[in-house]
Amino acid sequence: MVGAVMSVEELADGAADAGVLGEDGMPVSPVVGVDLDGPRKPGALGRAVERLAAHDRVLVGLIEGATPLETARVLAPYLDLTLVRSGRALPRPYVGVPDPRAELALLQEQAEANPQAAFTLGGVLRAGAHLDVRQALDLESFAYSTLLSGREFAAWLASRGAAQAPPEVAEPVLLRREGDRLFITLNRPERRNAYGSRLRDAFVEALTVAELDPTVRRVLVTGAGPVFSAGGDLAEFGTAHDLAAAHFLRTRAGAALPLHRLRDRVTVQVHGTCVGAGVELPAFAGTVLAAPGTTFRLPEVAMGLIPGAGGTVSLPRRIGRWRTLHLALSNAPVTVETALAWGLVDRLT
């Protein structure tokens, strides 16, 4: 329900666990606010923490006035996100916004449109925080394949209409060696460097060169054209007929694991619009450089999905699971200045 907010007392008494699913199995009120400004009885914080140890709904802390220091300090790490008024430096569990209650309503509206995806996103981010990278990538992919078969993604596909297959190109990725440096360029500018299967395979092949050759000391990844990458190729969405095979392609033939293994040698230079995989994959690199004006957006929840190129793994390790959730659930672009403050990029160029 848009506008649903509970008190810390209600959280402690189990209100967040009531009526989680409807009769049709769909999540009910997938995002609920928790008022951290309100009064509380002695012992409520401890009971609330116990409740937060295992919950299904996405629980968003709400601070509209002066921060109740103890309440926020104790509960924010366990909540999925805490919204506060902008204008101050904040640790990872918090996102500063002009109007926390209005922002909560926007997140709830997005989640109500795709409750399965929102529920799944929250659960994957919470569980993935306790896994190593390989295990967390498997978890993300299992969840992604589940949502590919869901009604929300089917509705998005129907609304999109038929898509034309992209034309083949000779070199979707360019590779150049200079001394101990390897330069990799995503080379589909006419498709905004969409991360389709051909580009993925060529990118992984290029990364394999660096993995197999220890004399490659530095790897620089860039994108040709006006944007680094507009994310997954929309023409390929919904074309997987074997979702089990799709899982193995994402996790064993994708770029996430090689980038993670090479992270100390990899620098990614991003520019323009970075969407979906164009945000998720660079975040695995040891160094991310960004041009002025670059923006970052994760649209997958609005499609009935979650990030599927490794974003629920790479982004939390850079910006925390809380800000990752906000980025994915809001479907709103993040400016390069915010990305720098959060640690999504390391410096501007």
VEXKOL-319594 format. One record per residue (C-alpha): residue number from 1; z, y, x; residue in one letter. Coordinates in pm, 1 decimal. Each point is the difference from the previous one (the first is absolute). Layout:
residues N
[node NUM,[Z,Y,X],a];
...
This chain:
residues 349
[node 1,[0.0,0.0,0.0],m];
[node 2,[-99.7,340.6,138.5],v];
[node 3,[311.8,211.4,47.5],g];
[node 4,[239.4,-295.8,19.9],a];
[node 5,[299.7,91.3,217.6],v];
[node 6,[329.4,-186.6,31.6],m];
[node 7,[331.0,102.8,150.4],s];
[node 8,[162.9,-164.0,300.5],v];
[node 9,[253.5,-145.0,-244.7],e];
[node 10,[-277.1,-159.8,-206.2],e];
[node 11,[-161.4,-135.3,314.5],l];
[node 12,[332.4,-150.5,105.9],a];
[node 13,[37.9,-160.5,-343.6],d];
[node 14,[-338.8,-173.0,23.7],g];
[node 15,[-219.3,225.6,-214.0],a];
[node 16,[-290.2,-30.8,246.0],a];
[node 17,[-15.5,-375.2,-61.3],d];
[node 18,[-18.6,15.0,-380.0],a];
[node 19,[-323.7,-76.1,-184.2],g];
[node 20,[-217.0,-19.4,308.8],v];
[node 21,[-285.8,-186.6,-170.3],l];
[node 22,[-158.2,30.4,-341.9],g];
[node 23,[-92.3,-296.9,-217.6],e];
[node 24,[-347.1,0.1,154.4],d];
[node 25,[143.3,-27.2,350.7],g];
[node 26,[-89.1,357.6,90.3],m];
[node 27,[259.2,207.7,188.2],p];
[node 28,[183.5,252.5,-217.4],v];
[node 29,[91.9,343.8,139.1],s];
[node 30,[-113.8,-91.8,352.7],p];
[node 31,[138.0,320.8,154.3],v];
[node 32,[343.9,133.6,-92.6],v];
[node 33,[178.1,300.7,144.7],g];
[node 34,[359.9,-4.5,119.9],v];
[node 35,[188.4,329.8,-33.7],d];
[node 36,[182.9,54.3,329.2],l];
[node 37,[133.7,341.2,-107.0],d];
[node 38,[221.0,-125.3,-281.1],g];
[node 39,[370.1,-92.3,10.0],p];
[node 40,[110.6,-356.1,66.2],r];
[node 41,[315.7,-202.1,-33.7],k];
[node 42,[185.8,-150.5,297.4],p];
[node 43,[-159.1,-326.8,108.6],g];
[node 44,[-336.8,74.8,-158.6],a];
[node 45,[-177.6,44.5,333.1],l];
[node 46,[101.4,-340.4,129.7],g];
[node 47,[-106.0,-171.1,-322.4],r];
[node 48,[-329.4,191.6,2.8],a];
[node 49,[-74.3,-118.0,354.7],v];
[node 50,[62.5,-358.6,-110.9],e];
[node 51,[-247.1,45.1,-286.3],r];
[node 52,[-257.4,149.1,236.2],l];
[node 53,[13.9,-305.7,224.9],a];
[node 54,[-237.7,-172.0,-244.4],a];
[node 55,[-193.7,194.1,-262.2],h];
[node 56,[-347.9,-6.1,-151.3],d];
[node 57,[-67.7,346.9,-131.8],r];
[node 58,[-103.0,280.5,232.9],v];
[node 59,[313.9,215.6,17.2],l];
[node 60,[-45.0,362.2,101.3],v];
[node 61,[298.0,217.1,89.6],g];
[node 62,[-4.5,350.0,-145.3],l];
[node 63,[173.2,297.2,163.8],i];
[node 64,[-61.6,333.0,-172.3],e];
[node 65,[297.4,204.1,116.0],g];
[node 66,[226.5,1.7,302.2],a];
[node 67,[-11.4,-342.7,159.6],t];
[node 68,[306.6,-210.9,-86.9],p];
[node 69,[32.5,-110.1,360.0],l];
[node 70,[184.0,-328.0,-43.6],e];
[node 71,[-203.8,-120.4,-298.2],t];
[node 72,[-333.8,71.4,167.1],a];
[node 73,[108.6,-126.7,340.6],r];
[node 74,[120.5,-329.6,-143.7],v];
[node 75,[-270.9,-71.6,-258.5],l];
[node 76,[-321.9,149.6,142.6],a];
[node 77,[-62.0,-279.3,254.4],p];
[node 78,[19.1,-258.7,-280.6],y];
[node 79,[-208.1,188.9,-255.8],l];
[node 80,[-379.1,-19.0,12.2],d];
[node 81,[-31.1,376.6,48.9],l];
[node 82,[209.0,314.3,-45.8],t];
[node 83,[-156.0,329.2,-112.3],l];
[node 84,[158.3,327.8,107.2],v];
[node 85,[-105.7,363.0,-2.8],r];
[node 86,[-230.4,84.5,289.5],s];
[node 87,[81.2,250.0,269.9],g];
[node 88,[214.1,-200.6,240.2],r];
[node 89,[-40.2,-268.7,262.7],a];
[node 90,[65.2,-336.9,-159.2],l];
[node 91,[54.1,-356.3,122.6],p];
[node 92,[-238.1,-278.0,-103.2],r];
[node 93,[152.5,-106.4,-334.5],p];
[node 94,[-65.5,349.0,-141.8],y];
[node 95,[-313.1,185.6,-109.6],v];
[node 96,[22.7,374.2,-54.4],g];
[node 97,[-184.9,138.0,-304.9],v];
[node 98,[10.1,333.8,-187.8],p];
[node 99,[137.9,-157.9,-319.9],d];
[node 100,[161.7,-345.4,38.0],p];
[node 101,[18.9,-72.3,-374.7],r];
[node 102,[-364.3,94.7,-55.8],a];
[node 103,[-101.9,-214.3,297.8],e];
[node 104,[196.2,-292.7,-140.6],l];
[node 105,[-187.0,36.7,-329.6],a];
[node 106,[-332.6,-8.7,185.0],l];
[node 107,[99.3,-317.9,185.6],l];
[node 108,[114.3,-157.4,-325.2],q];
[node 109,[-328.1,90.6,-167.9],e];
[node 110,[-197.3,-163.6,281.4],q];
[node 111,[217.7,-310.6,-17.6],a];
[node 112,[-22.9,-27.1,-379.7],e];
[node 113,[-379.3,-7.2,34.4],a];
[node 114,[18.4,-300.5,236.7],n];
[node 115,[348.6,-153.2,-28.5],p];
[node 116,[-89.5,-330.5,165.0],q];
[node 117,[-130.2,176.8,308.8],a];
[node 118,[296.7,239.1,13.5],a];
[node 119,[252.4,-284.8,-34.6],f];
[node 120,[-178.5,-201.3,265.2],t];
[node 121,[-20.3,293.6,240.0],l];
[node 122,[374.6,58.4,-16.3],g];
[node 123,[80.2,-366.0,52.1],g];
[node 124,[-239.6,-44.3,291.4],v];
[node 125,[133.0,307.8,179.3],l];
[node 126,[361.7,-109.8,-43.3],r];
[node 127,[-62.8,-356.7,115.0],a];
[node 128,[-239.4,93.7,279.1],g];
[node 129,[264.2,212.7,168.6],a];
[node 130,[178.4,-322.7,101.2],h];
[node 131,[-306.8,-187.2,131.1],l];
[node 132,[-195.5,8.2,322.7],d];
[node 133,[-352.4,144.1,-8.6],v];
[node 134,[-184.3,-328.7,-48.4],r];
[node 135,[231.3,-114.5,-278.7],q];
[node 136,[-13.6,339.4,-169.3],a];
[node 137,[-380.5,-2.8,7.7],l];
[node 138,[2.6,-339.5,-169.5],d];
[node 139,[238.2,130.6,-265.7],l];
[node 140,[-221.7,302.1,-66.8],e];
[node 141,[-309.4,-217.3,-25.7],s];
[node 142,[160.4,-255.4,-233.0],f];
[node 143,[97.5,285.0,-230.8],a];
[node 144,[-343.5,160.3,29.8],y];
[node 145,[-177.0,-323.2,-99.5],s];
[node 146,[234.5,-32.9,-297.1],t];
[node 147,[-86.8,349.8,-119.9],l];
[node 148,[-372.9,-63.1,49.8],l];
[node 149,[28.8,-246.7,-288.4],s];
[node 150,[204.6,236.6,-218.5],g];
[node 151,[-94.2,200.1,-306.1],r];
[node 152,[55.6,336.4,167.6],e];
[node 153,[-261.1,-56.8,269.8],f];
[node 154,[-234.3,-147.2,-261.6],a];
[node 155,[35.6,318.6,-204.0],a];
[node 156,[-78.9,212.2,305.3],w];
[node 157,[-310.0,-208.7,74.7],l];
[node 158,[-118.8,36.8,-359.0],a];
[node 159,[49.5,376.4,9.4],s];
[node 160,[-190.6,27.9,328.8],r];
[node 161,[-308.9,-178.1,-125.6],g];
[node 162,[-253.5,-190.0,206.3],a];
[node 163,[-17.0,83.1,368.9],a];
[node 164,[-300.6,-34.1,226.8],q];
[node 165,[33.5,-201.7,318.3],a];
[node 166,[-17.6,220.9,309.9],p];
[node 167,[-311.4,-28.3,217.2],p];
[node 168,[24.2,-191.9,324.9],e];
[node 169,[15.3,191.2,328.8],v];
[node 170,[-66.0,-124.1,350.2],a];
[node 171,[316.7,135.1,160.9],e];
[node 172,[292.6,65.6,-237.6],p];
[node 173,[218.7,50.0,308.6],v];
[node 174,[-102.2,152.2,332.7],l];
[node 175,[157.1,-123.8,322.6],l];
[node 176,[-3.6,178.6,335.6],r];
[node 177,[181.5,-74.5,327.4],r];
[node 178,[89.6,263.3,259.6],e];
[node 179,[207.6,-134.9,285.9],g];
[node 180,[321.4,-137.8,-143.7],d];
[node 181,[-57.6,169.7,-336.0],r];
[node 182,[-162.6,-154.9,-308.1],l];
[node 183,[-139.8,233.9,-266.1],f];
[node 184,[-36.9,-139.7,-353.4],i];
[node 185,[-174.8,208.5,-266.2],t];
[node 186,[-15.3,-88.3,-369.6],l];
[node 187,[-368.1,61.7,-67.2],n];
[node 188,[-64.8,11.3,-374.8],r];
[node 189,[-0.9,377.7,-58.2],p];
[node 190,[-234.0,-36.3,-298.5],e];
[node 191,[274.3,-213.7,-163.9],r];
[node 192,[279.9,223.1,129.8],r];
[node 193,[87.9,-287.7,235.6],n];
[node 194,[107.9,-214.7,-293.4],a];
[node 195,[192.0,-303.4,122.4],y];
[node 196,[-230.1,-271.0,-132.7],g];
[node 197,[-35.7,-355.4,126.8],s];
[node 198,[-276.0,77.2,251.7],r];
[node 199,[185.5,294.3,149.8],l];
[node 200,[323.7,-201.7,2.7],r];
[node 201,[-159.8,-289.5,187.3],d];
[node 202,[-163.7,230.3,253.9],a];
[node 203,[324.3,192.9,49.9],f];
[node 204,[198.4,-318.8,59.8],v];
[node 205,[-267.2,-121.4,242.8],e];
[node 206,[32.4,326.3,192.7],a];
[node 207,[378.9,-29.6,11.4],l];
[node 208,[-37.7,-357.0,125.1],t];
[node 209,[-180.7,133.8,307.5],v];
[node 210,[313.8,194.1,90.1],a];
[node 211,[225.5,-296.7,-76.1],e];
[node 212,[-197.2,-231.3,227.4],l];
[node 213,[-49.1,247.1,285.3],d];
[node 214,[322.9,117.9,166.8],p];
[node 215,[-196.3,255.5,203.0],t];
[node 216,[-41.6,200.3,-321.5],v];
[node 217,[301.5,229.3,30.8],r];
[node 218,[-74.7,240.4,-284.2],r];
[node 219,[-178.3,-35.5,-333.5],v];
[node 220,[-109.3,310.3,-192.3],l];
[node 221,[-105.3,-44.1,-364.7],v];
[node 222,[-192.6,275.6,-179.2],t];
[node 223,[-216.8,36.3,-308.4],g];
[node 224,[-354.7,137.0,-15.9],a];
[node 225,[-85.0,270.5,-250.3],g];
[node 226,[214.5,242.5,-201.5],p];
[node 227,[287.7,-242.1,-75.2],v];
[node 228,[180.9,-269.3,195.3],f];
[node 229,[-3.1,-254.4,-284.8],s];
[node 230,[0.0,14.2,-378.5],a];
[node 231,[168.6,-341.3,-18.6],g];
[node 232,[-123.1,-327.7,-142.8],g];
[node 233,[-361.7,-13.4,-110.4],d];
[node 234,[20.0,33.9,-378.7],l];
[node 235,[-323.6,-195.7,-37.8],a];
[node 236,[182.6,-309.7,128.0],e];
[node 237,[306.2,30.2,-225.8],f];
[node 238,[14.8,-282.6,-252.1],g];
[node 239,[-259.5,-213.7,178.6],t];
[node 240,[242.1,-259.0,141.8],a];
[node 241,[-36.5,-326.0,-193.7],h];
[node 242,[256.3,-195.6,202.2],d];
[node 243,[321.2,202.8,20.5],l];
[node 244,[160.8,-252.3,235.3],a];
[node 245,[-288.6,40.2,244.7],a];
[node 246,[23.3,377.2,-44.2],a];
[node 247,[363.0,-18.8,114.0],h];
[node 248,[-96.5,-174.6,323.5],f];
[node 249,[-283.8,245.1,62.9],l];
[node 250,[237.1,294.9,-38.7],r];
[node 251,[272.9,-140.6,220.5],t];
[node 252,[-180.0,-216.1,257.7],r];
[node 253,[-336.5,178.4,23.4],a];
[node 254,[117.1,357.0,-62.1],g];
[node 255,[71.5,275.7,249.4],a];
[node 256,[373.5,38.8,-64.5],a];
[node 257,[127.2,-272.5,234.5],l];
[node 258,[-230.9,85.7,292.8],p];
[node 259,[93.3,366.1,-31.1],l];
[node 260,[367.2,-95.3,-2.5],h];
[node 261,[-39.7,-220.3,307.9],r];
[node 262,[-190.0,276.3,182.3],l];
[node 263,[213.9,287.8,-129.0],r];
[node 264,[124.3,115.9,340.5],d];
[node 265,[-359.5,44.1,117.4],r];
[node 266,[-153.9,140.5,-318.5],v];
[node 267,[-47.3,364.1,-96.3],t];
[node 268,[-163.4,80.6,-333.8],v];
[node 269,[-152.3,344.5,-53.1],q];
[node 270,[-25.0,81.1,-372.7],v];
[node 271,[-163.6,291.3,-178.6],h];
[node 272,[-112.1,110.8,-343.1],g];
[node 273,[103.6,-225.0,-286.6],t];
[node 274,[198.6,-315.8,75.5],c];
[node 275,[35.5,-226.9,-303.2],v];
[node 276,[141.7,-350.2,-43.1],g];
[node 277,[-90.5,-210.6,302.2],a];
[node 278,[-87.3,326.4,174.9],g];
[node 279,[373.3,75.3,-4.8],v];
[node 280,[139.9,-351.4,25.5],e];
[node 281,[-182.3,-121.6,311.5],l];
[node 282,[49.1,307.0,223.0],p];
[node 283,[374.2,-24.2,-66.8],a];
[node 284,[9.9,-322.4,203.9],f];
[node 285,[-112.6,186.7,312.5],a];
[node 286,[243.5,115.5,263.0],g];
[node 287,[-143.0,352.1,-17.4],t];
[node 288,[-165.1,175.4,-294.7],v];
[node 289,[-168.9,335.2,55.3],l];
[node 290,[-118.5,214.3,-291.2],a];
[node 291,[-234.6,295.0,-30.9],a];
[node 292,[116.2,308.9,-192.4],p];
[node 293,[-62.9,-33.8,-372.2],g];
[node 294,[18.3,-379.8,-4.4],t];
[node 295,[144.6,-148.2,-320.4],t];
[node 296,[144.5,-343.4,-78.5],f];
[node 297,[4.9,-182.0,-335.1],r];
[node 298,[79.9,-348.5,-131.4],l];
[node 299,[-174.3,-51.9,-338.8],p];
[node 300,[52.7,-373.4,-47.7],e];
[node 301,[278.5,6.1,-261.2],v];
[node 302,[-227.0,206.1,-226.8],a];
[node 303,[-248.9,-288.5,30.9],m];
[node 304,[260.1,-259.0,-101.6],g];
[node 305,[53.3,-111.3,360.3],l];
[node 306,[216.7,74.8,302.5],i];
[node 307,[-119.3,95.8,348.9],p];
[node 308,[-172.7,-311.2,133.0],g];
[node 309,[-115.0,80.1,354.2],a];
[node 310,[353.1,-15.6,141.1],g];
[node 311,[136.4,329.9,-128.8],g];
[node 312,[324.0,-141.8,-140.2],t];
[node 313,[67.4,-119.5,355.8],v];
[node 314,[-136.6,273.7,226.5],s];
[node 315,[110.3,307.7,-193.8],l];
[node 316,[367.5,-96.6,-48.4],p];
[node 317,[24.5,-55.0,374.4],r];
[node 318,[-117.0,357.5,51.9],r];
[node 319,[138.8,196.6,-295.5],i];
[node 320,[244.3,-235.8,-173.9],g];
[node 321,[-44.6,-204.9,-317.0],r];
[node 322,[122.4,288.9,-217.2],w];
[node 323,[-274.0,247.5,94.9],r];
[node 324,[-254.8,-281.7,-2.1],t];
[node 325,[92.3,-65.1,-361.9],l];
[node 326,[-38.0,367.3,-88.3],h];
[node 327,[-339.2,19.8,170.3],l];
[node 328,[-126.4,-312.6,-177.8],a];
[node 329,[151.1,65.1,-342.6],l];
[node 330,[-86.8,368.4,-24.4],s];
[node 331,[-370.6,-46.9,85.0],n];
[node 332,[22.2,354.4,137.9],a];
[node 333,[-143.4,111.8,335.3],p];
[node 334,[240.4,73.8,283.0],v];
[node 335,[-90.4,287.9,228.9],t];
[node 336,[-25.5,-42.6,373.4],v];
[node 337,[304.1,226.3,41.3],e];
[node 338,[211.6,-231.3,-215.9],t];
[node 339,[-144.9,-304.6,174.4],a];
[node 340,[104.2,147.7,334.5],l];
[node 341,[351.4,79.1,-123.8],a];
[node 342,[38.3,-352.4,-137.0],w];
[node 343,[-138.9,-173.3,310.6],g];
[node 344,[-313.6,-136.6,-163.5],l];
[node 345,[-191.3,180.0,275.7],v];
[node 346,[131.5,75.4,346.7],d];
[node 347,[-174.4,327.3,75.5],r];
[node 348,[-281.6,230.2,-106.3],l];
[node 349,[-319.2,48.0,198.1],t];
